[in-house]
Amino acid sequence: MIGGAPGSGTGTVGRVYAGADARTRHAERLARLEDAGLELFATAGYQQTTVAAICELARVSRRHFYEQFDDREALLRHLYDGVQARGRAAVAAALADGASGAGPQAVRDLVSRGLAAYIDAVLADPRGLRVAFVEVVSVSAELERFRMHNRAAWAAMVRAAAEEAGARAAAPWAYAAFIPSVNEFLMAWWQHSDDHSDPAELVSVLTSILTDLLVGAPSD
């Protein structure tokens, strides 16, 4: 179970119904629940969405919902973590080759690549914007701790990549402050941009801000 007790752990495929074994049906139900959660949390909002509404949209029973998740918050955390994981994977892939050279221009190039990859990954399903950056905030103390841990992991990742490119070690608070700022800029751009198909301007603005921050922020 996601966010709760373990599943049966039998490792067996189980009976086949309508051409699909138990494992396949389980995965299909999970995919439908994820999609329904994204849709409802991004439109009606987390607080206004019930488990019954999620089950109805996903075409699953409440029993099947609770086989996957402890509760509604566990689904929200799962969706948030999915958005973050896709972003981290995209950034890691973009930064895998490291910087070409060193100094401010190398830092700028690395920052631009990472930001472009992150924004493209998040915008692959724009419903994740509201779910991961708005609806997840202040839901519970446990979820807030999870968000802060995730933010710290992002800050460490950015810091390591920047310093490898030659940026001096900026004070930790500079990284911690920039991480949520990226998402605030992304949300503002999404809400006010006339063209959601090309985030180049957003990438350019954020690249300038982060590069200046890394070059000019107080040293650690």
VEXTORDREN-897927 format. One record per atom (N, C-alpha, C, O): residue number from 1; x, y, z. Coordinates in steps of 0.05 Angstrom, whole numbers. Example, Ala and Ser with C-alpha at 12.3 -4.5 7.8 and 13.67 -1.06 7.14 Angstrom:
2
R pos      u      v      w
R   1    264   -114    156
R   1    246    -90    156
R   1    264    -66    156
R   1    285    -66    169
R   2    257    -45    142
R   2    273    -21    143
R   2    258      1    157
R   2    268     23    161
//
This chain:
220
R pos      u      v      w
R   1     17    -24      0
R   1      0      0      0
R   1     17     25      0
R   1     37     26     15
R   2     11     44    -16
R   2     27     68    -18
R   2     20     86      6
R   2     -4     93     10
R   3     40     94     20
R   3     35    112     43
R   3     23     97     67
R   3     11    110     84
R   4     25     71     68
R   4     12     57     90
R   4     24     29     93
R   4     48     25     88
R   5      8     10    102
R   5     17    -17    108
R   5     25    -31     82
R   5     16    -24     61
R   6     43    -51     84
R   6     52    -65     61
R   6     30    -82     49
R   6     10    -88     62
R   7     33    -88     23
R   7     14   -105     10
R   7     18   -134     17
R   7     31   -140     36
R   8      6   -152      1
R   8      6   -180      8
R   8     34   -191      7
R   8     41   -209     22
R   9     50   -181    -13
R   9     78   -191    -15
R   9     80   -219    -24
R   9    101   -232    -19
R  10     60   -231    -36
R  10     61   -259    -44
R  10     79   -263    -68
R  10     91   -284    -71
R  11     82   -242    -85
R  11     99   -245   -108
R  11     87   -261   -130
R  11     99   -266   -151
R  12     62   -269   -127
R  12     48   -285   -147
R  12     32   -267   -165
R  12     25   -244   -158
R  13     27   -276   -189
R  13     12   -261   -208
R  13    -18   -261   -202
R  13    -32   -241   -205
R  14    -28   -284   -193
R  14    -57   -285   -186
R  14    -74   -293   -210
R  14    -63   -298   -232
R  15    -99   -294   -205
R  15   -118   -302   -226
R  15   -119   -282   -249
R  15   -112   -259   -245
R  16   -128   -292   -272
R  16   -131   -275   -295
R  16   -160   -270   -300
R  16   -176   -288   -302
R  17   -167   -244   -302
R  17   -195   -236   -307
R  17   -195   -219   -332
R  17   -180   -199   -334
R  18   -211   -226   -351
R  18   -214   -210   -376
R  18   -187   -204   -389
R  18   -182   -183   -399
R  19   -169   -225   -387
R  19   -143   -222   -400
R  19   -122   -207   -384
R  19   -100   -204   -394
R  20   -128   -198   -360
R  20   -109   -183   -344
R  20   -104   -197   -317
R  20   -124   -204   -304
R  21    -79   -201   -309
R  21    -74   -214   -284
R  21    -77   -193   -261
R  21    -80   -170   -266
R  22    -75   -203   -236
R  22    -79   -185   -213
R  22    -60   -162   -212
R  22    -67   -140   -206
R  23    -34   -168   -219
R  23    -14   -146   -218
R  23    -21   -125   -239
R  23    -18   -101   -233
R  24    -29   -133   -262
R  24    -36   -114   -283
R  24    -60    -97   -275
R  24    -60    -73   -278
R  25    -80   -110   -264
R  25   -104    -95   -255
R  25    -97    -76   -233
R  25   -108    -53   -232
R  26    -80    -84   -215
R  26    -71    -67   -193
R  26    -58    -42   -204
R  26    -63    -19   -195
R  27    -40    -45   -224
R  27    -26    -23   -236
R  27    -45     -5   -251
R  27    -42     20   -250
R  28    -64    -16   -264
R  28    -84      0   -279
R  28   -101     16   -260
R  28   -107     40   -266
R  29   -109      5   -238
R  29   -124     20   -218
R  29   -108     43   -206
R  29   -118     65   -202
R  30    -83     37   -201
R  30    -65     58   -190
R  30    -63     81   -210
R  30    -65    104   -202
R  31    -59     75   -235
R  31    -57     96   -256
R  31    -82    112   -257
R  31    -81    137   -261
R  32   -105     99   -255
R  32   -131    114   -256
R  32   -134    132   -232
R  32   -144    154   -233
R  33   -126    121   -208
R  33   -128    137   -184
R  33   -109    161   -185
R  33   -116    183   -177
R  34    -85    158   -196
R  34    -66    180   -199
R  34    -78    201   -217
R  34    -77    225   -211
R  35    -90    193   -239
R  35   -101    212   -258
R  35   -125    226   -246
R  35   -128    251   -250
R  36   -142    211   -232
R  36   -165    224   -220
R  36   -157    243   -198
R  36   -168    265   -196
R  37   -137    236   -182
R  37   -127    254   -161
R  37   -116    279   -173
R  37   -122    301   -163
R  38    -99    277   -194
R  38    -89    300   -207
R  38   -111    318   -217
R  38   -110    343   -213
R  39   -130    307   -230
R  39   -152    322   -242
R  39   -168    337   -221
R  39   -173    361   -224
R  40   -176    323   -200
R  40   -194    335   -180
R  40   -179    354   -162
R  40   -189    376   -156
R  41   -154    347   -154
R  41   -139    365   -137
R  41   -131    391   -152
R  41   -129    412   -140
R  42   -127    388   -178
R  42   -119    412   -194
R  42   -143    429   -202
R  42   -139    452   -210
R  43   -167    419   -200
R  43   -191    434   -208
R  43   -208    442   -184
R  43   -210    465   -177
R  44   -219    422   -171
R  44   -236    428   -147
R  44   -218    435   -123
R  44   -227    451   -106
R  45   -194    424   -121
R  45   -177    429    -99
R  45   -176    406    -80
R  45   -196    391    -78
R  46   -154    403    -65
R  46   -151    380    -47
R  46   -173    380    -25
R  46   -186    359    -20
R  47   -177    403    -12
R  47   -195    404     11
R  47   -224    398      2
R  47   -240    389     18
R  48   -231    404    -23
R  48   -258    401    -32
R  48   -263    373    -45
R  48   -285    368    -55
R  49   -242    357    -47
R  49   -244    331    -60
R  49   -247    309    -40
R  49   -231    307    -21
R  50   -266    291    -44
R  50   -270    268    -26
R  50   -259    243    -39
R  50   -254    242    -63
R  51   -255    223    -22
R  51   -246    197    -32
R  51   -268    186    -51
R  51   -261    173    -71
R  52   -293    190    -44
R  52   -315    180    -61
R  52   -313    193    -89
R  52   -317    179   -109
R  53   -307    218    -91
R  53   -305    231   -117
R  53   -281    221   -133
R  53   -283    217   -157
R  54   -259    215   -119
R  54   -236    204   -133
R  54   -243    177   -144
R  54   -236    170   -167
R  55   -256    160   -127
R  55   -263    133   -136
R  55   -282    134   -160
R  55   -280    118   -178
R  56   -301    152   -159
R  56   -320    154   -181
R  56   -306    161   -207
R  56   -312    149   -228
R  57   -289    181   -206
R  57   -275    189   -230
R  57   -256    167   -240
R  57   -253    163   -264
R  58   -243    154   -221
R  58   -224    133   -228
R  58   -237    107   -236
R  58   -224     88   -246
R  59   -263    105   -230
R  59   -278     80   -235
R  59   -266     56   -219
R  59   -262     35   -230
R  60   -261     61   -193
R  60   -253     40   -175
R  60   -270     41   -150
R  60   -282     62   -144
R  61   -270     20   -135
R  61   -285     19   -110
R  61   -268     32    -88
R  61   -244     35    -90
R  62   -282     39    -66
R  62   -267     50    -43
R  62   -248     29    -32
R  62   -226     36    -23
R  63   -256      3    -33
R  63   -238    -18    -24
R  63   -212    -17    -40
R  63   -190    -20    -29
R  64   -214    -14    -66
R  64   -190    -13    -83
R  64   -174     12    -77
R  64   -149     12    -79
R  65   -187     34    -71
R  65   -172     59    -63
R  65   -155     53    -39
R  65   -131     60    -39
R  66   -167     41    -18
R  66   -152     37      7
R  66   -132     14      5
R  66   -116     10     23
R  67   -133     -2    -17
R  67   -112    -21    -22
R  67    -87     -7    -31
R  67    -64    -16    -27
R  68    -91     17    -43
R  68    -68     32    -54
R  68    -58     53    -34
R  68    -34     58    -32
R  69    -76     67    -20
R  69    -69     90     -4
R  69    -83     88     23
R  69   -105     78     26
R  70    -69     98     44
R  70    -80     99     70
R  70   -104    118     71
R  70   -125    112     84
R  71   -101    141     57
R  71   -122    161     58
R  71   -117    181     35
R  71    -99    177     18
R  72   -133    202     34
R  72   -131    222     13
R  72   -104    236     14
R  72    -93    242     -7
R  73    -94    242     38
R  73    -68    255     40
R  73    -46    238     29
R  73    -27    249     17
R  74    -48    212     32
R  74    -27    194     21
R  74    -26    196     -9
R  74     -5    195    -21
R  75    -50    199    -22
R  75    -51    202    -51
R  75    -38    229    -59
R  75    -23    231    -78
R  76    -45    250    -44
R  76    -33    277    -50
R  76     -3    276    -47
R  76     11    287    -65
R  77      7    263    -27
R  77     36    261    -23
R  77     49    245    -46
R  77     70    252    -56
R  78     36    224    -54
R  78     45    208    -76
R  78     47    224   -102
R  78     66    222   -117
R  79     27    240   -107
R  79     26    256   -131
R  79     48    278   -130
R  79     62    283   -150
R  80     50    291   -107
R  80     71    311   -103
R  80     99    299   -107
R  80    116    310   -121
R  81    103    276    -96
R  81    129    263    -98
R  81    135    255   -127
R  81    158    256   -136
R  82    113    248   -142
R  82    117    241   -170
R  82    126    265   -186
R  82    144    262   -203
R  83    114    288   -182
R  83    123    313   -196
R  83    152    319   -189
R  83    167    325   -207
R  84    159    317   -164
R  84    186    323   -156
R  84    206    303   -167
R  84    228    311   -176
R  85    199    278   -167
R  85    217    257   -177
R  85    222    261   -207
R  85    244    258   -216
R  86    201    268   -222
R  86    205    273   -251
R  86    223    297   -255
R  86    240    297   -273
R  87    220    318   -239
R  87    237    341   -241
R  87    266    335   -234
R  87    284    343   -249
R  88    270    320   -213
R  88    298    312   -205
R  88    311    295   -227
R  88    334    300   -233
R  89    296    276   -238
R  89    308    259   -258
R  89    316    275   -283
R  89    337    271   -295
R  90    299    294   -291
R  90    304    310   -314
R  90    328    328   -309
R  90    345    331   -327
R  91    330    340   -286
R  91    353    358   -279
R  91    379    341   -278
R  91    399    349   -288
R  92    378    318   -265
R  92    401    301   -263
R  92    412    293   -291
R  92    436    293   -295
R  93    393    287   -309
R  93    401    280   -336
R  93    414    304   -350
R  93    433    301   -365
R  94    402    327   -346
R  94    412    351   -359
R  94    440    359   -349
R  94    456    371   -364
R  95    445    353   -324
R  95    471    361   -312
R  95    492    339   -313
R  95    514    343   -303
R  96    484    316   -324
R  96    502    293   -323
R  96    529    298   -335
R  96    549    287   -326
R  97    530    314   -356
R  97    556    319   -369
R  97    572    340   -355
R  97    595    346   -363
R  98    561    353   -335
R  98    576    373   -320
R  98    578    399   -336
R  98    565    403   -356
R  99    595    417   -326
R  99    599    443   -339
R  99    622    442   -359
R  99    641    427   -355
R 100    619    458   -380
R 100    641    460   -399
R 100    658    484   -391
R 100    650    507   -395
R 101    681    479   -378
R 101    697    501   -368
R 101    689    508   -340
R 101    677    492   -325
R 102    697    532   -331
R 102    691    541   -304
R 102    687    571   -304
R 102    692    585   -324
R 103    676    581   -282
R 103    671    609   -280
R 103    642    616   -284
R 103    626    598   -287
R 104    636    643   -284
R 104    608    652   -285
R 104    593    641   -310
R 104    570    634   -307
R 105    606    640   -333
R 105    591    631   -357
R 105    585    601   -356
R 105    564    593   -364
R 106    604    586   -345
R 106    599    558   -341
R 106    576    553   -322
R 106    559    535   -326
R 107    575    569   -300
R 107    553    567   -281
R 107    527    574   -294
R 107    507    560   -290
R 108    527    596   -310
R 108    502    604   -324
R 108    492    582   -343
R 108    468    577   -343
R 109    510    570   -358
R 109    502    549   -377
R 109    491    525   -362
R 109    471    514   -371
R 110    503    518   -340
R 110    494    495   -325
R 110    466    501   -312
R 110    449    484   -313
R 111    463    525   -301
R 111    438    533   -290
R 111    416    533   -311
R 111    394    523   -306
R 112    422    544   -334
R 112    402    545   -356
R 112    393    517   -364
R 112    369    512   -368
R 113    412    499   -367
R 113    405    471   -374
R 113    387    458   -353
R 113    367    445   -360
R 114    395    461   -328
R 114    380    449   -307
R 114    352    460   -305
R 114    332    445   -301
R 115    349    487   -306
R 115    323    499   -304
R 115    305    492   -327
R 115    281    486   -324
R 116    316    491   -352
R 116    300    484   -375
R 116    290    455   -372
R 116    267    450   -379
R 117    307    438   -363
R 117    299    410   -359
R 117    277    407   -338
R 117    257    392   -342
R 118    280    421   -316
R 118    261    420   -294
R 118    234    430   -303
R 118    213    417   -299
R 119    233    453   -316
R 119    208    465   -325
R 119    194    448   -346
R 119    170    445   -345
R 120    209    437   -364
R 120    198    420   -385
R 120    185    395   -372
R 120    163    387   -380
R 121    199    384   -352
R 121    188    360   -338
R 121    162    366   -324
R 121    143    351   -325
R 122    162    388   -309
R 122    138    396   -294
R 122    114    402   -313
R 122     92    395   -307
R 123    120    416   -334
R 123     99    424   -353
R 123     89    401   -370
R 123     70    405   -385
R 124    102    378   -368
R 124     92    355   -383
R 124     63    348   -376
R 124     48    338   -392
R 125     56    354   -351
R 125     28    352   -342
R 125     22    376   -324
R 125     28    374   -300
R 126     12    397   -335
R 126      9    422   -320
R 126     -9    420   -295
R 126     -8    437   -278
R 127    -25    399   -293
R 127    -41    395   -269
R 127    -24    393   -244
R 127    -32    399   -222
R 128      1    383   -249
R 128     19    380   -226
R 128     27    407   -214
R 128     36    407   -191
R 129     25    429   -229
R 129     32    455   -218
R 129     16    461   -193
R 129     27    468   -172
R 130    -10    460   -196
R 130    -27    467   -173
R 130    -25    446   -151
R 130    -24    452   -127
R 131    -24    421   -159
R 131    -23    399   -139
R 131      3    400   -123
R 131      2    399    -98
R 132     26    403   -136
R 132     51    402   -122
R 132     61    428   -110
R 132     77    428    -92
R 133     50    451   -119
R 133     60    476   -109
R 133     39    492    -94
R 133     46    512    -81
R 134     14    484    -95
R 134     -7    499    -81
R 134    -22    481    -62
R 134    -23    486    -38
R 135    -35    460    -72
R 135    -52    443    -56
R 135    -37    428    -34
R 135    -49    422    -13
R 136    -12    423    -38
R 136      3    407    -19
R 136     12    423      6
R 136     21    412     26
R 137     10    450      4
R 137     20    467     25
R 137      2    467     50
R 137    -22    470     48
R 138     15    463     73
R 138      1    466     99
R 138    -22    446    103
R 138    -42    452    117
R 139    -20    423     91
R 139    -41    403     94
R 139    -39    389    121
R 139    -59    385    135
R 140    -14    383    129
R 140    -10    370    155
R 140     19    375    163
R 140     36    382    146
R 141     25    371    189
R 141     53    375    198
R 141     71    354    185
R 141     94    360    178
R 142     61    330    182
R 142     78    309    170
R 142     85    316    141
R 142    107    312    132
R 143     65    325    126
R 143     70    331     98
R 143     88    356     95
R 143    103    358     76
R 144     85    375    114
R 144    103    398    113
R 144    132    389    118
R 144    151    399    105
R 145    136    370    137
R 145    164    360    141
R 145    174    347    116
R 145    198    350    109
R 146    157    332    102
R 146    165    319     78
R 146    173    340     56
R 146    192    336     42
R 147    157    361     54
R 147    163    382     35
R 147    190    396     41
R 147    206    401     23
R 148    195    402     67
R 148    219    415     74
R 148    244    397     69
R 148    265    406     61
R 149    240    371     74
R 149    262    352     68
R 149    268    352     39
R 149    291    351     30
R 150    247    352     23
R 150    250    352     -6
R 150    263    378    -15
R 150    281    377    -33
R 151    256    401     -4
R 151    268    426    -10
R 151    298    426     -4
R 151    314    436    -20
R 152    305    415     19
R 152    333    413     27
R 152    349    396      7
R 152    372    402      1
R 153    337    374     -2
R 153    350    357    -22
R 153    355    372    -48
R 153    376    369    -60
R 154    335    388    -57
R 154    339    404    -81
R 154    362    424    -77
R 154    378    427    -95
R 155    362    437    -54
R 155    383    457    -49
R 155    411    444    -50
R 155    429    456    -61
R 156    413    421    -38
R 156    439    407    -38
R 156    447    399    -67
R 156    471    401    -74
R 157    428    391    -83
R 157    433    383   -110
R 157    443    407   -127
R 157    463    405   -141
R 158    429    430   -124
R 158    437    454   -139
R 158    464    464   -130
R 158    481    471   -146
R 159    469    463   -104
R 159    494    473    -93
R 159    517    456   -104
R 159    538    467   -112
R 160    514    430   -103
R 160    536    412   -112
R 160    542    417   -142
R 160    566    418   -149
R 161    521    419   -158
R 161    526    424   -187
R 161    539    451   -192
R 161    557    453   -209
R 162    530    471   -178
R 162    541    498   -182
R 162    570    499   -173
R 162    587    511   -188
R 163    577    488   -151
R 163    604    488   -141
R 163    623    472   -159
R 163    646    479   -163
R 164    612    450   -171
R 164    628    435   -190
R 164    634    451   -214
R 164    655    447   -227
R 165    616    470   -221
R 165    621    487   -245
R 165    638    511   -238
R 165    644    527   -256
R 166    646    513   -213
R 166    665    535   -206
R 166    653    557   -189
R 166    666    576   -182
R 167    627    555   -183
R 167    615    575   -166
R 167    626    573   -137
R 167    631    550   -128
R 168    630    595   -124
R 168    639    593    -96
R 168    617    584    -78
R 168    593    585    -86
R 169    624    574    -55
R 169    605    563    -37
R 169    588    585    -24
R 169    597    599     -6
R 170    564    589    -35
R 170    546    609    -24
R 170    534    599      3
R 170    533    575      8
R 171    524    618     18
R 171    511    611     44
R 171    487    593     39
R 171    472    597     19
R 172    482    573     55
R 172    461    554     51
R 172    433    567     48
R 172    417    557     32
R 173    429    589     62
R 173    402    602     60
R 173    396    611     32
R 173    373    613     24
R 174    417    618     17
R 174    413    628    -11
R 174    401    606    -28
R 174    383    612    -44
R 175    410    582    -25
R 175    399    560    -40
R 175    370    553    -30
R 175    352    548    -45
R 176    368    553     -3
R 176    342    546      8
R 176    320    566      0
R 176    297    559     -4
R 177    328    592     -4
R 177    309    612    -12
R 177    302    610    -42
R 177    280    616    -50
R 178    321    601    -58
R 178    317    601    -87
R 178    298    578    -95
R 178    282    582   -114
R 179    299    555    -82
R 179    284    532    -90
R 179    254    538    -91
R 179    242    534   -112
R 180    241    549    -70
R 180    212    555    -73
R 180    208    578    -92
R 180    186    580   -104
R 181    228    596    -96
R 181    224    618   -114
R 181    220    608   -143
R 181    205    620   -158
R 182    234    587   -150
R 182    231    576   -177
R 182    202    568   -182
R 182    191    575   -203
R 183    190    555   -163
R 183    162    547   -166
R 183    143    570   -166
R 183    122    569   -179
R 184    149    591   -150
R 184    132    615   -150
R 184    133    629   -178
R 184    113    637   -188
R 185    157    631   -189
R 185    160    642   -216
R 185    145    626   -236
R 185    132    636   -254
R 186    148    599   -234
R 186    135    581   -253
R 186    104    584   -252
R 186     91    585   -272
R 187     93    586   -227
R 187     65    589   -225
R 187     56    616   -236
R 187     35    617   -250
R 188     71    637   -230
R 188     63    664   -240
R 188     64    665   -271
R 188     47    676   -284
R 189     85    653   -282
R 189     87    652   -311
R 189     64    636   -323
R 189     52    645   -343
R 190     57    614   -311
R 190     35    598   -322
R 190      8    613   -321
R 190     -8    611   -339
R 191      4    628   -299
R 191    -21    643   -296
R 191    -23    667   -314
R 191    -46    674   -322
R 192     -1    679   -321
R 192     -2    704   -336
R 192      9    704   -364
R 192      6    723   -379
R 193     23    683   -371
R 193     35    681   -398
R 193     13    676   -419
R 193     -5    661   -414
R 194     16    689   -442
R 194     -3    684   -464
R 194      4    659   -479
R 194    -13    648   -493
R 195     29    650   -478
R 195     38    627   -493
R 195     51    607   -473
R 195     74    611   -465
R 196     37    586   -467
R 196     47    566   -449
R 196     65    545   -462
R 196     76    528   -449
R 197     68    548   -489
R 197     83    528   -503
R 197    113    533   -503
R 197    129    516   -510
R 198    121    557   -496
R 198    149    565   -497
R 198    158    579   -472
R 198    154    603   -469
R 199    170    564   -453
R 199    179    577   -428
R 199    207    589   -429
R 199    219    593   -409
R 200    216    595   -453
R 200    243    606   -456
R 200    248    631   -440
R 200    269    634   -428
R 201    228    649   -440
R 201    232    674   -425
R 201    234    669   -395
R 201    250    681   -381
R 202    218    650   -386
R 202    219    642   -357
R 202    246    631   -351
R 202    258    638   -330
R 203    256    613   -367
R 203    283    601   -363
R 203    304    623   -362
R 203    322    622   -345
R 204    302    642   -381
R 204    322    664   -382
R 204    322    681   -356
R 204    343    687   -346
R 205    298    688   -347
R 205    296    704   -323
R 205    307    689   -299
R 205    323    700   -283
R 206    299    664   -295
R 206    308    649   -272
R 206    338    643   -274
R 206    352    643   -253
R 207    348    639   -298
R 207    377    634   -301
R 207    393    659   -291
R 207    413    656   -277
R 208    384    683   -299
R 208    397    707   -291
R 208    396    710   -260
R 208    416    717   -248
R 209    373    704   -249
R 209    370    708   -220
R 209    388    688   -205
R 209    403    696   -186
R 210    387    663   -212
R 210    403    643   -198
R 210    433    646   -202
R 210    449    643   -184
R 211    441    653   -227
R 211    469    658   -232
R 211    480    681   -215
R 211    501    679   -203
R 212    465    703   -215
R 212    473    726   -199
R 212    474    719   -169
R 212    492    728   -154
R 213    455    702   -161
R 213    455    694   -133
R 213    479    677   -126
R 213    492    681   -106
R 214    486    658   -144
R 214    509    641   -138
R 214    535    656   -139
R 214    554    650   -125
R 215    536    676   -157
R 215    561    691   -160
R 215    564    713   -138
R 215    586    719   -129
R 216    541    725   -131
R 216    542    748   -113
R 216    533    744    -84
R 216    536    762    -68
R 217    521    720    -78
R 217    511    716    -51
R 217    534    714    -31
R 217    556    707    -38
R 218    528    720     -5
R 218    549    717     15
R 218    560    689     15
R 218    546    670     11
R 219    587    687     20
R 219    599    660     19
R 219    592    645     45
R 219    586    657     65
R 220    595    619     42
R 220    589    601     65
R 220    610    605     87
R 220    608    591    107
//
